[in-house]
């Protein structure tokens, strides 16, 4: 069965909501949670996730909140921390690694940390039983794909197109998927622009999809109550999980 990775911005609108939302996503069929650490300049993300990041920070988000959320949800669902390198560098990757083990987190997703620069951190994390997710872009030549995925653990994040999350661009991924599968059996998930309309197509040939902006759009809808947001996001998750497994 193809898996659904669900991104949410940690602590927005508050910690208790994040916990309730994650548990509801688990019930709706999500397999992995990508718990986003709010950051002021989320370069790989589009306007939707950027807005959620900024609102979380304006609400007074503190790093400790991601630990609080994680301790509550990791016994129920596999969780990865997604964040930009600045917070990891500022507090220390070893600090986050120790906290991740304490909280039961599976590893980190750091989109602005290049493969070569990630090497020493990857070694550190693997020594602590944690994964640092590798990214592959459609523009990567076969030789670079082979190098990146050789020692991949957890899962591989295939970026569906060159650009930012949520833009809905389209690109033929069949060849890059074939190239990745030639060198590894590590689960391959595709992200960027995955929603109810695009999920079936984007799930072809991969082991699952990563959905973020489609959920966060609902999260940002101030016309909805918290309960309505949870219900609507859960329904969307359930529908996408069914679509990718048809």
Secondary structure, DSSP 4 states (H G I P E B T S, - for coil): --EEEEEEETTSS-HHHHHHHHHHHHHHT--EEEEE---TT-TTS-HHHHHHHHHHHHTT--HHHHHHHHHHHTTTSEEEEE--HHHHHHH-HHHHHHHHHHHT--EEE-TTS-HHHHHHHHHHHHHTT-EE-EEEETT--HHHHHHHHTT--S-EEEESSSS-TTS------HHHHHHHHHH--S-EEEESS--TTTHHHHTTTSSEEEE-HHHHHHHT-TTS-HHHHHHHHHHHHHHHHHHHT-
